[in-house]
């Protein structure tokens, strides 16, 4: 009865993008991700940490997935929960059954919904009609879980600062959109180097610029964009659903390859990032992807830790809040001793 009262008292939280958050909440999430990552490395004899014990998460996949599916499924299991994997076409999301009916039904069975979809409007519909948290695991518009892991990786490596220059080279796609959305919350210098005609979502771009928190540039010369960059980031030139454009895109994006020549334009200590899957020899060269400045596998691994932190925040906020209260007291005690 007490658990039910607590659940009813706390408003439902979704994660469709960065708009519900602010800079402090993002840093709090990063600090909890560090805790989660450290917890995973503890010996098996340590006290079990299962904040999602007996909770179930329905995962809807309308698109192929490797990192997203593995990181969410493994993360939920490690936190004590269970996953139910659903193929969007098999359940007929929006065709055999309405988005509204599926959202309401899954809310009766589960504690959360993770969805990897095409149209962003569909995940908005799930969130509108579900009474449980809904997490955006990718849509054609945005990929916030990926960018959370990317930014956390820079934070973890002590590379994040207000003046950091992050250059995204390639298509103004869903990942670029999420970087732009993040720039509306955390201060940094973001540059998108893309061919003309391959711009990011204008609404998200306008909203981020209006906040005036970050410097956001759109350039069409990759070398100009890469000058003095702290981070060079790229993604595939042809996303899922754009296969018919492959030949045309290969020609248009050819000058935008992240290779040794482009990396030389950046700062000497610049790091290389890619959300994967990577098409070696297209958007990124093998020597750069496997080179000493690449932190690509680090960001891929961190999908697991950040998403675990996000799940605890959404599904067991008391546990999440308890950590931050303790964390603040520990920081205050260190200041007093200093």
N, C-alpha and C positions, 0 to 999 in steps of 0.2 A: 504494500500500500504506500509506504514511504517513497519507494523508487518511482511509483506511478505519479505521486504528487510532485516530486522533483522534476520528472520528465515533462509534466504538464506546465510547470512553472517556468521552464526555460523555453524560450521561443525557438522554433525550428530554424536551424542554420543550414544554408546551402553554400556550395562553393562552385559557382558558375564562372567566376572571373574574379578580378581583384577589387571591384567596386565596393564590396562590403567592408573591406579592410582599410587600415591606415598604416603609416610607417611603423608606429609602435607595435601594432598587432603582427606585422610581418616579421619584425625583429624578434618578437616573443616566439613566433612560430619557428624561426631559425634556431633560437636558443633551445627550444624543446626538441628540435630535430637533432641537435648535438647530443642532448641527453639520451634520446632514443638510440642514436647510433652507438654511443658508448655502452648503453645497456645491452645491446646485441652482442657486444664483444666480451661481456662478462662471462665467467665460467658457468657451466651448466649447473653447478652446485649452488649458485646464487638463488635467492628467492625469486620464484616465478613472477614475471611481470606480465599480467594478462588483463589489461584494462578493457578489452573487448570480449571478455569471457562470455560465451554463449550468445553473442550477437551475430546476426546474419546479414550479409550484404549481397544484394542482387546486382550482378554486373552484366550490363547489356552492351554487346559489341556488334555494331553495324559495319565496322571497319577491321581489317586485319591488325593484329597487335602482337608484339613480343614484349618489349620493356614494360608497357603499361599493364598488360595482363599479368605478367609474372610478378612485377613489383607489387601490384595491388593484392593479388591472390596470396602471395607469400607473406606480405605484410599483415594482412588480416589474420592469417593463420598464426603468425608469430605473436600477435596480440591477443590470441585466444578465441578469435571469431571463426566464422565459416562463410564461404562464398557459394553462391549459386550462379553459374555461368549461363547466360542466355544469348542466343544468336538473334539479333534484331529481326532478321528476315523470317526465322522460324516462328517467332512469337507474333509476327505481323504487326510490328510497332507502327501505328498510324495507318495500317491497311486492313489487316484481319480484325484488329481491335483498335479503338481510339487511344490516343496518347493519354487522355483523361482517365479512361477506364483502367488501363494498365498501371498508371501511377497510383490510383486508388487501391487497386488490388494488391500490388506489391507492397504498399504501405501496411496492409493487414498482415502480411507474412514476415516482413523483414524490418531491419533497423536502419538501413540506408540503401541508396541506389547509386552505383557508379556507372556512367554511360559514356560510350565512345561512339559518336554519331556523325552524320553528315550535316544536316541542317541545324543551326544553332537554335532555331525557333522550337525544335522538338524538345531539346533539353530544358528550354524555358517552360514548355508545357508540362514536362514531368515535374519540375520544381513547383510550378503553380498548383498542381493538383495532388501532389504527394504530401503526406503528413510527416514524412521522414526526410532526413537530409539527402540532397542530391548533389553529386560531385561530377563536374565536367572533366572527363578523361580524354577529351579532344572533340572538337567540332570543326567544321570548315572555317569558322570565324576565329576560334581561339584555342590555345593549349596551355592553360594556366598552371597545371601541375608540372609540366615540363619546365616552364620558366621559373617557377618556384624553386625547383631543384637546381637550375642553372645559377640563379642568384645566390642560393644557399651555398653552393660550391665555392663561389667567389668569397662569400662571407666566412666560410669555414677556413679558407686558405689565407685569411686576413688581407685579401686583395680589394675588398669592397671599401670605397670611400666616395664622398660626394662628387669628387672631380673625375671619377673613373670614366674612361671613354670606351664604350662598348659599341663595336661596329658590326652590324649584321649585313653580310654580303649575300645577295641573291634575291629571291622572290619576296614580295610583301605579303607573305602568307599568314596562316594562323599563329605560327610561333612569333613572327615579327609583330603581329597585332598584340600578342600578350606582352611582349617586351615594351611596346608603346604604352599599353595600359599600366604596366608597372611603373613606367616613367612618370605617370600621373600621381604616383604615391611616394616613391623613393627618389631622392635627388641624385641624378647622374647624367652623364652626357651620352645620349643615344643617337647613333647615326645608322640609317638604313641606306645601303648602297644597292640600288635596284635599277634595272632597265626601265626606260620610260614605258608606261602602260602596264607596269606590274607593281602598282602602288598598294600600300596597305589600306585597311578599311578607313575611309575618310571620317566617319563619325567618331571612331575611337581616337584617331589622330587629333581631331579638333578638340575633343574632350580633354585629352592629356595636355595639349598645348595651352588650353584655357586655364588650367590649374597653375601653370607657371612654375612648377616645382623643378622640372628638368629642362635641359637644353635638348631639343629634339630636331634633328636635321634629316632631310631626305635628299640624297645626292645620286647622281647617275654615273659618276666616275669612281670606280672602286679604289684606284690609287689615291685619289684626293681624300676619299673617306677614310682610308686605312692609315693616313699619316698620323703618327703619334698615338696610335690606338693602344689601349691596355689589353683589350680583348678583341679578337677576330672570331666571329661566329658565322656559321653557315648552315644551310639545310638543303635538302634535295631540291632540284630545279623543277621536278615534275611530281606533284603530290598525287595521292590516291584520288582517282576520278578524272585526272588530267592526262591519262595515257595517250589519248589521240593527239595531244599537242607535243608529244615527246620530240619529234624531229625538229619542229620549229623552235621549241624551247632550247634544245641543245645548241642551236646556232646563235640565238639571241643572248643566252647567258654565258657563252664561252668566255668572254672577257672578264667574267665575274668569278672565275675559279679561285679558290683559296689555295694558293701554292706558295712555294718558297719566295718567289719574286714579290708577291703581295705581302707576305709576312715580313719581308725586309723593310717595307714602308712603315711598319708599326714600331712601337718602342722595342728596344732590345729584349726586354723581359716580358713581352706580351704573351698571353696564353691563347690557345686555340680551342674553340668549342664547336660542337656539332650535336644536335639532338638525336641523331641516328633514326632510321637506318641511313647509312652513308653509301653513296655510289662513287666509289673510288675512281679517280680519273675523270669524273664529271665536276661536281661542285667542289671537291677537295682532292688534292693529290695525296698519294700514299705516303710520301716522305714527310708531309706535314701532319697527316693524321696520326702517323706512328712516331712522330718526332718528339724531342724532349720538351717542347713547349705545349704539347697536347694534353688537355685534361678531360678529354672526351669520355673516357671510361669512368672517371671520377664522377662526372655529372650524371652519367647513366646509372651508376650505383646509387647515387644520392636520391634518385626517384623513390627508391624503397624507403629511405629514412624520412624524407619530407612527407611522403604520403601517409606513413604511419603516424607521424605527428599530427597531420591534418585530420586523420580519422579519429584520433583520441580527442582532439579539439571539438569535433562535431558530435561524437557519440558518447563521450564521457568527459564533459566539460569540468566536472568536479575534480577529476584526477588531473586534468590539464591546469586548472586554477590552483590546485594545491601545490603543484610543482613551482609555479611562478611566484606564489607567496613565499615559499621556502627559498627560491632563487634570489628574490629581492632582499630577504633577510640576510642571506649569506653575503651578498654584495655590500649591504650596509655595514655588516660586521667587519668586512675587509677594509672599508674606508675608515672605520673608527680605529682599527688597529694601526693603519698607516699614519 
